[in-house]
Amino acid sequence: MSGEIYLVATPIGNLGDITLRALEVLKEVDFIAAEDTRQTLKLLNHFGIKKPLISYHEHNKYESGEKIIKRVLEGENMALVTDAGTPGVSDPGEALVKMAIEKDIKVSLIPGPTAFVYGLVVSGLNTSRFVFEGFLPVDKKGRKERLNALLNEERTIIFYEAPHKLIRTLEDLYKTFGDRRIAICRELTKKYEEIIRCTLSEAIEIFKEKKPLGEFVLVLEGLSKEEAKKRQEESLKEISIEEQVKLYMEDGLPKMDAIKKVAKEMGLSKSEVYRRVLDL
């Protein structure tokens, strides 16, 4: 009978945030796979837990993953932890979960802290609808494509970023989205926790004067309804009257209602628009 894989969320800064269930699982499993064994050893030592540790990270996730799967299939139970937060979220744990599911191995999550949820909740921005993007691509083309795909996103957008890339990312966000509101969160749950709520232009100036330190969660305001409407009107101006009427008809408006709507938006008479679309 095969064993079980536990994804165990660990504190993102404050060790007091670990759950009783997480400690129980870490004590009971046969071995622990960790992103950085040195970092995890500090956590285990703090709580007096002694378990065999193996390395599992982005650069060995398939080779190490196969070894883990083999051991679990032979009956061992294992726990996967990341350096901080929930394994599998912007993390190589995603690959291990897929491998386990393919082999019908049971996977359980021991929930706990997640940095992006913390950042979202304290951002002061809309929390009812959001999209988590994790880390942006490093290459210029991939990064531009990802950001452009979010141009019309009305939900709050959340990114992770490393300190040495922060200013570049803030500048890219400003170029793509304009001067939107943003919450910049660092050192979450730690002694020097900091939440900066400002606009993108203000954020760029702040971090040109202040060296970025620590890992960052960036919570960006989504496209406002006003801006969305403005963009829609601008895009409609770029297409012909016939195409505009056709679009509204495809959305379900009767022909005469579509004509009235386009006439109002274009500042034209209904009869003029009607003459243009007789054949529709």
Secondary structure as UniProt FT lines:
FT   STRAND          4..8
FT   HELIX           15..17
FT   HELIX           20..28
FT   STRAND          31..34
FT   HELIX           37..46
FT   TURN            47..48
FT   STRAND          53..55
FT   TURN            58..60
FT   HELIX           61..73
FT   TURN            74..75
FT   STRAND          78..81
FT   TURN            87..88
FT   HELIX           93..102
FT   TURN            103..104
FT   STRAND          106..110
FT   HELIX           115..123
FT   STRAND          130..134
FT   HELIX           140..149
FT   TURN            150..152
FT   STRAND          156..161
FT   HELIX           163..165
FT   HELIX           166..177
FT   STRAND          181..186
FT   TURN            188..189
FT   TURN            191..192
FT   STRAND          194..199
FT   HELIX           200..209
FT   STRAND          216..220
FT   HELIX           225..237
FT   HELIX           241..250
FT   TURN            251..252
FT   HELIX           255..266
FT   HELIX           270..276
FT   TURN            277..279
//
